[in-house]
Amino acid sequence: MLAMDSCQPSTQGQYLVVTTEPLTQAMVDKTILLVVLLLRVTLFITVLVLFALQAYESYKKKDYTQVDYLINGMYAASEM
């Protein structure tokens, strides 16, 4: 039979040590860092998707040239 020290969990083997002790500050800090990392990655992916959608819309409207813009501006200025 193996003697286990209650303060030092064993890192050998395939077993998970479950404790009822409160989380240490290091574990809380790690959790906060992971949450912030996940939020930032999510925000980054969202921004990339928005830029990709904007680029796709711009690509679809590539037939709208600068001349078309000027002609439409002339009609708008004459208030027809």
Sequence and secondary structure as in RCSB ss.txt:
>XXXX:A:sequence
MLAMDSCQPSTQGQYLVVTTEPLTQAMVDKTILLVVLLLRVTLFITVLVLFALQAYESYKKKDYTQVDYLINGMY
AASEM
>XXXX:A:secstr
     SSS   SSS      S   HHHHHHHHHHHHHHHHHHHHHHHHHHHHHHHHHHHHTTT  HHHHHHHHHH
HHHT 
